[in-house]
Amino acid sequence: MNGTVSLKTIMPTKKRMGRYDGGTVNLTNAQANREYIIKDIKTDDLELKGFLFTLGCYEGEKVTLLSVLGDNYIITIKDAKYSIDRNLAEAILVSRSF
């Protein structure tokens, strides 16, 4: 190989989808029956942000992913249970609650 380094050796070959900085993931990559802290709502759609806010889904709030049924994510926020679709789940960025 005449002393050159292949980019394949330096660059990771797999990148986990939905993972953001500091261990933050979107709800589609969260584990069921685990409590998370909402870190951000990643969308430019103000109507979507407003809707999630009315559910109590905003930065700093605790959320638990109960289960995934097809493209529906069953979550609890503030002792209320909701079913949200995949698009909403992808917009909610969370990190583990310890």
C-alpha positions in Angstrom: 0.0 0.0 0.0 3.0 2.3 -0.3 2.5 4.2 3.0 -1.0 5.6 2.4 -3.9 5.1 4.7 -7.3 4.1 3.4 -10.2 6.3 4.4 -12.1 3.1 5.1 -9.8 2.5 8.1 -10.3 6.0 9.6 -14.0 6.5 8.9 -16.5 4.4 10.8 -18.5 2.1 8.5 -21.7 2.2 10.5 -23.5 5.2 11.9 -26.4 4.6 14.2 -29.4 6.5 12.9 -31.3 8.8 15.3 -28.3 9.3 17.6 -27.3 12.9 18.4 -24.6 14.4 20.6 -24.2 13.6 24.3 -26.1 10.3 24.2 -29.3 12.0 22.9 -31.6 9.9 20.7 -35.0 10.4 19.2 -37.9 8.4 20.6 -37.8 6.0 17.7 -34.4 4.7 19.1 -35.5 4.7 22.7 -36.0 1.5 24.7 -39.4 0.5 25.9 -40.3 0.9 29.7 -37.5 3.3 30.3 -37.8 6.9 31.5 -36.1 9.6 29.5 -35.7 13.4 29.8 -36.8 15.5 26.8 -33.8 17.4 25.5 -35.3 19.1 22.5 -38.1 19.1 19.9 -36.3 19.0 16.6 -38.7 20.5 14.1 -39.2 23.8 12.3 -43.0 23.2 12.3 -44.4 25.6 15.0 -47.8 23.8 14.9 -46.2 20.5 15.7 -44.2 22.1 18.5 -47.3 23.7 19.9 -49.2 20.4 19.7 -46.5 18.6 21.6 -46.4 21.4 24.2 -50.1 20.9 24.9 -49.4 17.3 25.7 -46.7 18.4 28.2 -43.9 17.4 25.8 -41.2 20.0 26.2 -37.6 20.3 27.2 -36.8 19.1 30.7 -40.0 17.0 31.0 -39.9 13.2 31.7 -41.3 10.8 29.1 -41.5 7.0 29.2 -41.8 4.9 26.0 -44.2 2.1 26.9 -44.4 0.2 23.7 -44.2 0.5 19.9 -47.2 -0.9 17.9 -46.4 -0.6 14.2 -45.7 3.1 13.5 -47.4 4.1 16.8 -45.4 4.9 19.9 -47.2 4.7 23.2 -45.7 7.1 25.7 -46.5 8.6 29.1 -45.9 12.2 30.0 -47.1 13.6 33.4 -49.2 10.5 34.2 -51.1 10.7 30.9 -50.8 8.1 28.1 -50.6 9.1 24.5 -50.2 7.3 21.1 -48.0 9.3 18.7 -47.0 8.5 15.2 -43.4 7.9 14.0 -43.0 11.5 12.7 -43.7 12.9 16.1 -41.5 10.3 17.8 -38.6 11.3 15.5 -39.0 15.0 16.5 -38.6 14.3 20.2 -35.0 14.1 21.3 -34.4 12.5 24.7 -31.6 11.3 26.9 -31.6 8.6 29.7 -33.0 9.7 33.0 -30.9 8.4 35.9 
